[in-house]
Amino acid sequence: MYTPQLNNLKTILCLGSHSDDIEIGCGGTVLKLLRECPGVVVHWVVLSSEGERAGEARTSAERFLNGSLNSRVLIQDFRDRYFPAQYEAIKDFVHGISGEVSPDLIFTHRLEDRHQDHRLVSELTWNAFRKHLIFEYEIPKYEGDLGQPNVFVPLEKDLCDTKINITYESFESQQEKPWFTPDTFSSLMRLRGLECHSPSGYAEAFHCRKMTL
């Protein structure tokens, strides 16, 4: 198994359709990169978050990015569950970001995700960023559409605990949902850790469609 080093990253872009997607999909990896790449700048972009959830999204992002002085949090209010009907506006927004930022690494949704908002954001990520390294993260949900990832990031247990605690504590509005529990987040990382033989037993996993070495 080849393990590349990513300690020369300067800029990371995280794109999430909804207020907790980035945390669930790649929160542990972001924490790991912030620990191992001093000075890295993270652009944390949430496309749909209104009212109470907007405040939760900002609080969570700021806790994840604590200590990253030059990072940016951008919270938008596109209508949840109706992204395809807002295609033109969302495309203009994502392309606007590509005109401002040229990241070394992008985290976005998985292209085969069955949630229409997730899928559209992934499509537009590839449309706007054509020469960048893109890792597509996974979101556990009722549709049962988890795939077979090909990129694994082993995570130390303390990073897993931090990810879980911040995510669960920050989004009180989601805690009534039966799937939004610490053991949901932990179990997926445990499974991916098993698959990549992580020393800690935990990992996050991604889909990478093309990479230049």
N, C-alpha and C positions, 0 to 999 in steps of 0.2 A: 504494500500500500504506500503510495507516494504522499508525503505530507509537506506541502509548500509552506513557506514562511510569508506571513502578511504583515511583518513588522515595519514595512516602509510605507504603509498607507498614510495619505495626507487628508483625503476627503472621502466621506461616506454619505450616500443618500439613502434614506429609508422612506419608502412610500407605503402608506396604508390607506385602505378605503375607509375604515371605521376607527373609532377612537382607541380600540384595544388590539388592533391587528398587528401592529409592529411589535408590541410587547410580547404577544403570544407567539408570533412567528419567528422573531429573531432577537428578542430581548436579551437572552443570555449571550449570544454572539456579540452583540453590540457592547455589552458590559466587558466581555473578554478583550475585544479590540481596544476599548478605551483604556483598559489596564495595560495592555502590551504595546500600544502605539501612542506614547505620550505626544500630545499636541495635535492628534487627529481631530478634524472638524467634522461634525455630524450635522447634516441637514435632515431634520425629522419632520415629515410632511404627512398630515392627516387630511383626507379630502372631505369626509363627512362627519361632522360633530356639531351638535346644536345644544343650546341650553345647558343643562346640568352636565351632559357628557362632554361638552367642550371644556368646561373647567376641569373635569376629571382627566381629560386627555392631556391638558397642559401640565397639570400637577404630576401625572405619571411620567411624562417626557422629561420634565425638569429633574425628577428624582433619578431617572436612568442616566441622564447626562450630567449629573452633579460632578463638578470638577473639570468639565470640558468647557473652557472659557469662551471659545469662539463659535460654539455650536448654535444652531438656529432651530426654533420650533415654529412651524407654520400650520395653523389649524383653519380649515375651510368648512363651508356649510352647504356643500352640494347635498341634494336630497337623498337620504338613505334609501336603498333598494330600487332606485330609479336612475342609476347611472347611464344605462343605454339611451334613455330618453333625453339625457343631458350631454350627449356625446360631443357636440361641437364645443361647448363651453369647457368641458373637462379636458378635451384634447388641447385646446388653446392654453389651458392652465399648465398642463404637463409640459407642453412644448416651451412655455415661458420659463419653466424651471431649467430646462435643458439649455436655454440661452444664457442662464445665469451661473450654472454650476456644471463643471466637468469632473464628476467623481471618479475616484479610483475603483470604487466598489458600490454597487447598487443592490439594495434589498427591495424586492417587490413580491407581489402575489404570484402564485403558481398559475401558469397559463391554462391548465386543465381544470382549475377550480370551478365547481359548479355554481358558486354564487356569482350572479351576474355582475355585481359591482367589482368583486375581486378580479374576475376574468377581464373586464374592460380595462382596469388599471394596469394589469399585466400586459395586455395588448398595446396600450399606449406607451408603456415604458419601453418596449422594444421598438415602437415606432419613433420615439423621440430620442432614444439613446442607442445609436447603431454601432458604436465602436467601443463600448464599455463592458466591463465585467459585471454580469448580472446574476445574482443568486435569487432564485424564486423560493420563498418560504411557504410553509404549509400551516393550515388552520384546521384543527379538529372540529367537526360539526356533524349534524344529523345526517347529511348526505353521504357520509362514509366514503369520501373521495380521496383519501390519502393514497399517494402513489409510491413509487420506489425511488427515493432520492439517490443522487450520486455524489453529493458533497456532504461531508460530515465534519462538524466542529465539536470535538470533545470539550466538555465544560467541567470545571472544578465544582465541587458540591456547593461551596459558598456562593458561587455565581448563580447556580440554579435556585438556591434558597432566596437570594436577593431578587431575582427575576420573579419568582412566584409571589413573594411577599409584596413587592411594589405593585404588581399587576392586580392582585386580589384586593389589597387595601385601597388602591386608588380608585377603583371602579365600583363604588358601593351600589350604583344603579343597576349593575349586572349581577349582583350576588344572589338575587332571587331566581336566576335561571339555573336549572338543574345541572347544566354542563359547565357552568363557570365556577369551578372549584379548584383548589390547589392540587388535588390528586389528578385531575385531568391534565394539567400542565406538567406535573411531575411524571406521569405515566408515559406520555409521549417522549419526553427526554430520556426516560429510562429505556424505552424500546429502541430509540435511535442510538443510545449508548451501547446497548447490547450488539446492535448490528455493526458498529465500527470498532468494537472491542476497546471502548474508552477506558482509560485507567480508573476513572472515578465511577464508571458505570452509567454516565449521563452524557448526552450530546444533543445538539440541534442539527437538523438536516435540511438540505436545500437541493434544488434542481438547477443545474448549470447546463445550458444548451450548447454553448461554445465558449472556448477559452483559448487565448493565445499565450504560449509559453515562450 
